[in-house]
Structure formats: C-alpha cells, structure tokens
Amino acid sequence: GNVVNPEDLVAAHGADVFRTYEMFMGPFDQAVEWDPKGLIGVQRFLQKVWALQSAIPSPQRGRGQGEGDKNLTRLLHQTIRKVTEDIESMRFNTAISALMQFSNEMQKAGGVAPENFKVFLQLLSPFAPHMAEELWATQGEKGNVTHAAWPVFDPELAREEKIELVLQVNGKVRDTCRVSASISEEDAKEKALASEKIQK
C-alpha cells in the first residue's frame, strides 16, 4: 500500500512532468520523500515554457539588442555551462533549477530571441523530451532536437560584468557593494575603505 503507480501520475500530469519531477526531487544518491505537491510546481514550469513560444518575435516585429538581451545572453551561456556540468555529474535537480531560473528571466524579458529559445529547448530535452521535440518542430526545425549538436557555452559571454564584493572586518561581514568584475585589488581596497560601515 505504499507504492505510487507511475501510470496513474502520467495519465494525470503527463510523462514529461512525471519524468522531470523525478529528476528534480533531489540528488540521485540520496533518499527523497515522495511529495505529489511537487508535481504541480514542475507542471507550472513546463506550462510556462510552453507559453514562451508566444513571446518569440516574428521577423516583421524584430527586436533590437538591448541591455535585457545582453543580460539574457549572459544568463543563457551560464545556464549552458551549469546544465552541461550537472548532467555529467548526475546532479539533475540543480540542472532543472537552472532551467527554471532561465525560463523566469525569459518570461520577465517579455520577448525571447528564437535562437535563445532553441538552445533552451536543447537543454530541456533530456528532462522533458516530448514537449521539447514538439516545440522544436514549431520553431521550424526539421530534424529531432535529440540529434542536434549539444550547445557549447562561450566563457566570454558567460562572464559577469558586475560582481558582489563582500567587505569583512575580523572575519565578520560588514557590508557589500556591486563592482566591476575586472576591478583591481587597489580599487577594491579603496572602495572598501570608502564604505561608512567599514570606516565605523
């Protein structure tokens, strides 16, 4: 009486939701308690992904390369790196978490470049293969998404322009500030010493 029948869950939620949730529950090498409510969160995530196809601009309504597009491109390359590394080390739950974060950012941007959406579908494919294939076809792709070459991240595009600099005194965090990722040690010291909290 303590067995969950996967066929019932697939019938109720779909194979992709069930498959993605199984990999999202937690690390494969640890025991995880089954929680049917968790399926709803994964279902909402995949519904959001499905809805994103309507945010892809048509060629007639093209978008310019704005600051939001640059940030989204940076996050896309960070997501490619994260998902690739996590799949290789079987940390599927954190790979799916990265995909969820990226889908949220695509939704916030209000528009998704078709090439970014296609790369996202390639990253999603190992977890939700049926939906990824269908969306891949709607993007005008002829072959299967599973046969497409796995995306490769560009370290330059993945690099953060700004970082959070943590200021400590005697091992205790006293302040933080946003600075350029290429800040020199001297400039970092100057910025730290200029903080009122550090001066105090």
N, C-alpha and C positions, 0 to 999 in steps of 0.2 A: 504493500500500500504506500510505499514511499518513492515510487518511480514516476518521473514525468515522461509522458508519452510524447516524443518529438513530433509524431504525425499530427497530433491534436494542435500543437503550437504552430506548426507550419500551415495547417488549414486555417487557423485563426489569424495569424500575423504575416505569413509568407515565409518562404525559405530563406530569403536574404536577411530578413530581420532576425530570424532564429540563428542563422549562421553567424551574423555579425555580433549578436549579443553573446553567443557562446565564447567568442574570442575577446569580447570586451569585458567580460565578467571579472577577470583578474589574471595574474600570471599563470601560465600553464603548469608550473612546478609547485603551485600552492593550492590547497583545498579552498574552495569558494562555495559559500552557501547560495543555493538557487533562489532567486528573487524574481517572481513573474512581473513585478512592477518595473524592473529594469528593462524589460522588453519594450515598454511604452516609450522610454527615452530614446532607445535605438530606432524605434519606428518613427518617431518625430524627426530624428536626424535624417533618415532616408527620405522622408516626405519633403523635408527642406531641400535636400539635394535634387529631388525630382522637380520641385518648384523653381529651382535656379535656372532651368533651361529657358524660362520665360524672361530672365534678366539678361540674356545674351543679345547684344545689339545687332540689328540687321545691317548689312553693308550700306544701306541708304542712311541709317542713323548712326554712323560711326562715331566713336568717342576719341577725344584727344588723350595724349599721355599726360595725365595729371599726377599730383602728388599721391593721391589714393592708389593710382595704378602702380606707381613705383613701390609703394608700401606692400601692395598685394603681390607684386612680382617677387619682392624680397621674401615675403612670408611663404610664397609658393616654393621657392628654392630651399628654404629652411624645412618645409614640410616634406619635400622630396628626400632630403638628407635624413630626416627623422624616421620617416616611414621605411625607407630602404634599410637603415641600420636596425630598426626594431624588428622588421620581418626576418632579417638574417639571424638575429639573436632570439627569435620567437617571443618577443615582447609585443604581442598583437594588441593588447589592451591600450598601451600607450601610443601605438601607431594609429589606432582608431580615434583616440583622443585628439591627436594632432589633426586628423582629417576633420573632426568636428569643429575644432577651432578655426581651421581654414574655411570651412563652409559658412561659419558665422561671419567671418570677415568678408566673404564674397557677398553674403546677403546684405551686410551693412553698406558695402560699396554701392549697392543699387544697380550695378551693371557688371557683367562678367565677360572678359575677353574670351572669344571662342577657344583660342589656343590654351589659355589657362584652364578652362573648364575641361578640355580634353585630357590634359595632363592629370587633373584631379580625378577624372574617371579611370585613368590607368592605375592610379594609386588606390582607388576604391575597389577596383576589380577583384583582388584576392579575397576581399571580405564580403562584397555584395555582387557576385559575378553576373547574375541575371539582369539586375537593374542597370549595371554598368554597360553591359552589352546593348541593351535597348537604347539607352541614352547615347551611346557611341554611334549607333546607327542613325539616330535622329540628328546627329551633327554632320551627317553626310559621309561618314567613313564607310568604306566598302568591306574591309576585312574585319576580323574579330579583334576586340580590344586585347584579348589574351595573347594574340600573336604580334601585337605592336611592340616595338622595342621599349624596354623599361626606361622611363625618363632619368636623366642624369642631372644632378644639381650643379650649378655654377657657384664656386666658392665666393667669387667677387659679388655676384648678385645676392647671395645669401647673407653677406656680411652686414651687420647692423651699422648704421651711421651714427647713432647715439647709443650710449650705454648709461646705466645707473651706477654712479660712483658712490660707494658706501664709505662714510667717514667714521672712523673709530678712534676712541681715546682710551688707552689702557684696556684694549680688548672689548670695549663696550661701544655699540653703535650709537652715535650721537646725531648723525644727520645723513642725508643722501642728496645727490644732485645729478641732473642729467647733463652729460658732457659728450663731446665728440669722441667716437670710438678710437680716433687716431691721436688723442691727447697725449702730450709728452709728460714725463714724470714731473718735471719742473712746473708745468702749467697745472697739473693735478694738485701738487702741493700748494701752489698759490691759490687755487680755487678752494681747497680745503681750509686753508688758514683764513680765508676771507669770510667764511661762514660764521654768523653770530653765535651759533650753538657751540662751535669748536672754540671760538675765542673765549667764550664763557668757561 
